[in-house]
Amino acid sequence: MILVKRGFWISILLYLFFVSSPIWAEKELRAYKFLGEIYQEQEKYQKAIILYQKAIKKFPEETSKFQYLIGEIYREAKDFSQALDAFDKLIKSYPESEEAPRAQLAIARIYGYRLGDYEKAFNEYQRLIDMYPQSRQVADASLGIGECYEYKGDYKKALTKYREIIERYPRSGADYDAGLKVDAITKGNDYKGEPLRLYTLEYMLWKEGKYEESIGVCRELISRYPKAHLASSVQYYIGYIYQFELKDYEQAIEEYQKVLKKYPKCHRASFAWYRIGECYKHLERYDLAEEAFKKVLREYPATLPARWARWRQ
């Protein structure tokens, strides 16, 4: 049924491309974006890029938006050289556009998360802060700078940067991640700092897209230091990688359940229950998904996952 509906909408969208009328202009613009998303979801990256290039010719006033989407497609396809070129072209041609700081953030993240060049990433994050000091991306750039310090083992500077983010950018999203980092650095320095070193390595591998290697480091940390402060978080991250990166929802549920069994009172318990609900939903086991979400609301009412669960109602 889903495939039939999708085929129907693709036919409608393609029809719109051949209708030349001002009445259809906005709908046609949306059609380009929607069809491009479908191609991207199907990993038909070249088709999506060609489609967006056609959209740029037809809607030149929307060039910066489609140029950004092209950069994102190259990044998803792991063609990082082309992605960097696309984002750089956008910034140079449309420096005042809404997409420019987003493109600059994407450039920094490619260098840091995908290419492992932390010096270059640091400079690109700083460039964003200098060029677009009022943009929403500044908080994320500051987080990236903190991560560069962390990856290089300079935990003192990383900690200073993370605390600065919490103070200067509340409710930005970056402040939540910074809080997790502060907790990891300040409380994860047990066992002479070895769990913290492994935790940082695991996170770095994860961000670089080396998911199997990241899971391996997680399992090593749990095996060697099962009572370390970071052990519960690392077990949670195994489930997270299986869920969001590897799309193995059955395995993700199994890993989240280990969090609840081994560390029932940890701060990750509410998150584990919520993610279990998401995984069951992907598996179309809606009764079990609803049961997990209700568990979060009932037993962890003051947590962030409870807020997420309320939004679902």
ABEGO torsion letter per residue (X at the ends): XAAAAAAAAAAAAAAAAABBBAAAAAAAAAAAAAAAAAAAAAGBAAAAAAAAAAAAAABAAAAAAAAAAAAAAAAAAGBAAAAAAAAAAAAAABAABAAAAAAAAAAAAAAAAAAGBAAAAAAAAAAAAAABAABAAAAAAAAAAAAAAAAAGBAAAAAAAAAAAAAABBGAGAAAAAAAAAAAAAAAABGGGAAAAAAAAAAAAAAAGBAAAAAAAAAAAAAABAABAAAAAAAAAAAAAAAAAAGBAAAAAAAAAAAAAABAABAAAAAAAAAAAAAAAAAGBAAAAAAAAAAAAAABAABAAAAAAAAAX
